[in-house]
């Protein structure tokens, strides 16, 4: 979305700001370049913020059409919803990954639904989205319901007649993590420490049936639902 003032190109505005700063700068180059850099970054952040608010507004409007009794005016005065928007926006300003932004958008929309988590729980969940990477979120979603994960992506689910480790499920369901065992084992340990996954050693051999067993805790399942597309009733 265009954020440059009317009648001025981004390049021209940066130049003008640079010249303006240079008139009273000592030393000249350092201050002028710093202003140009900050100006350019400021526009980029504003562009990111504008895109976020636009897509969030569209999502809220769509949700209001699906959920009976969801009044936008009332929602705007809901402190819990406002907290969710503010918290998510802060994260968007330092996150560019599409999956993470989608998780934040879903969380905000879910905070508007009847039966949304209480303020404290919601704050904790928002903090987890801020803290975790998209790889964390994908791994947790995979282990919340392995059969559904594979089915929704058209990926063959690991099968076998002999015992093997759950790393087979991870590398089949998340191909981008193939050969990166140290990385995804670290991610799993952090999810376990956060109380979102049961304490289990993914590297030990298990029965074939266990390869598709849920490993999220109840808190982990609630978190996955909170950052998933809202299910309007």
CORJOFEN-V218377 format. One record per backbone hydrogen bond with DSSP energy under -0.5 kcal/mol. CO is the residue of the C=O (numbers start at 1). NH is the residue of the N-H. If there is no record, write none. Layout:
{{CO	NH} {CO	NH}}
This chain:
{{5	8} {9	13} {10	14} {11	15} {12	16} {13	17} {14	18} {15	19} {16	20} {17	21} {18	22} {19	23} {21	24} {22	25} {27	31} {28	32} {29	33} {30	34} {31	35} {32	36} {33	37} {34	38} {35	39} {36	40} {37	41} {38	42} {39	43} {40	44} {41	45} {42	46} {43	47} {44	48} {45	49} {46	50} {47	51} {48	52} {49	53} {50	54} {51	55} {52	56} {53	57} {54	58} {55	59} {56	60} {57	61} {58	62} {59	63} {60	64} {61	65} {62	66} {63	66} {63	67} {66	68} {67	70} {69	71} {70	72} {71	75} {72	76} {73	77} {74	77} {75	78} {77	79} {78	82} {79	83} {80	84} {81	85} {82	86} {83	87} {84	88} {85	89} {86	90} {87	91} {88	92} {89	93} {91	94} {92	95} {97	101} {98	102} {99	103} {100	104} {101	105} {102	106} {103	107} {104	108} {105	109} {106	110} {107	111} {108	112} {109	112} {110	113} {113	116} {118	122} {119	123} {120	124} {121	125} {122	126} {123	127} {124	128} {125	129} {126	130} {127	131} {128	132} {133	137} {134	138} {135	139} {136	140} {137	141} {138	142} {139	143} {140	144} {141	145} {142	145} {143	215} {143	216} {145	149} {146	150} {147	151} {148	152} {149	153} {150	154} {150	155} {151	154} {164	206} {165	168} {166	170} {167	171} {168	172} {169	173} {170	174} {174	177} {175	178} {177	180} {180	184} {181	185} {182	186} {183	187} {184	188} {185	189} {186	190} {187	191} {188	192} {189	193} {190	194} {191	196} {191	197} {192	195} {196	217} {198	200} {200	202} {201	204} {202	166} {202	167} {204	166} {206	164} {207	210} {207	211} {208	211} {209	212} {210	213} {215	198} {217	221} {218	222} {219	223} {220	224} {221	225} {222	226} {223	227} {225	228} {230	232}}
